[in-house]
Every structure is written in structure tokens, then in C-alpha cells.
Amino acid sequence: MINEQVRKLKQSSICELAERACLAWAERNFNDHHFYCAKLIGMKSAFVGVDCQLVNDVRDSLDRVDEFCASGAKDFHAWAVGQACNVLKVAA
């Protein structure tokens, strides 16, 4: 079991890698995109049997990366803001 402080650090790393993967995709830098996705997949594998929340966090992050790549959007940050707005609309 991972304590909360370590989990937050790992979650921060997951978010950073997912963002870098999306930015690399937007820049059409597919080698870097693959590198960051591979790191995320490695993290997911490492967390299996150790912390199911982190496994889920990586899975969800990879899902968001896939959504961004499939969206055809050119600007990751604008896309992310749009996604956040959609979540807020649904929650309202």
C-alpha cells in the first residue's frame, strides 16, 4: 500500500506524462508521444498489485490521451479546458 503523500507525487507524475504525451502528439512528434505513453504503461504495470487507485489513474490518463489524439484538436490546453467545461455542465 502506498501512503497518501507518495500517491499524490505519483499522480502528479502521471498527469505530467499524459500532458507531455498530448503536447507531443499536437506537435506531431510521434516518437516523444510514444515515449511518454510507454512510460505511463510502465507505471501502470508497476502499480498492479500495489495500488489500484494509481492503476486506475494511469488508465484514465491514457484514456484522455487517446481521446485527445482522436479528437483532431491542435491545441491540447484548449481541448483540456473544453473537456473541463463539459464536465462542469454535466455536474450542474
Buried (B, 14 or more C-beta within 10 A) or exposed (E): EBEEEEBEEBBEBBEEBBBBBBBBBBEEBEEBBEBBBEBBEEBBEBBEEEBEEBBEBBBEBBEBBBEBBEEEBEEBEEBBEEBEEEEEEEEE
